[in-house]
Amino acid sequence: MRQKIVAGNWKMNKTYEEALQLASALLSTFEQHDTPLPKIILCPPFPYLADMVNLTKNNSRFSVGAQNCSEHQWGAYTGEVSAPMLKSIGVKYVILGHSERRQYFGEEGPLLAQKVDAALANNLTPIFCCGESLIVREDNKQNDLVKSQVEEALFHLPAEGIKKIVIAYEPVWAIGTGKTATAQQAQEMHAVIRKHIAGRYGKETAESISVLYGGSVNAANAKELFACADVDGGLVGGASLKPNEFVEIIRAGSN
């Protein structure tokens, strides 16, 4: 059975004190007990990662992820953070290929393939993001674009490698806009992604990969989105900064 996951991408938000308060509120809500819940991944800004790992280490429901990493292991790359550095402080996941990295920093397939390799080499689980802009959606070319994004960054991997990837479909037109893909639109694209992986690696491998939805997920729409057959949880942006709302989204992922 595929793992259900709800990941909170805090982006460039929260002071150190605010980040610790938010994490503490979530930890106190979801103490260790038998109630089924999805895997909860907190992805704060880089300066908070080590303390976030320490704060969550005694609660197996929680893991910590970075929002990016370098394709390089070490070297004279001022301002970059490498996968070995993240591994050394106990980070388990890393978001790669987020639409904001693609849009503002020009990150595309060949570079992202290198970042995926760097992450896997250091036992980090990539949360690989893919998705289309509104123009592409309106031209009905979203399937071709998303399939090409997956191919360029992931299809060089062997089957055992791609099984270690989490994929997040994020329609760019629904990120931070308040717009959300309908449950039907989300399910359709998730099914396209899974079928495309099955065509390359086989159905069994495709069925083992968690595919998350990211794009203005909130407490009101999470349950319907997460109920879709091929939606295995969410990569949550703005709503993950609001403890009460994020709690409801996490609970929706347990169904």
Helices and strands as residue ranges (DSSP letters): E 5-9, H 16-29, E 39-43, G 46-48, H 49-56, E 62-66, H 83-88, E 93-96, H 99-105, H 109-121, E 125-130, H 134-138, H 142-154, H 159-162, E 166-169, G 172-174, H 183-201, H 203-208, E 211-213, H 222-226, E 233-236, G 238-241, H 243-252
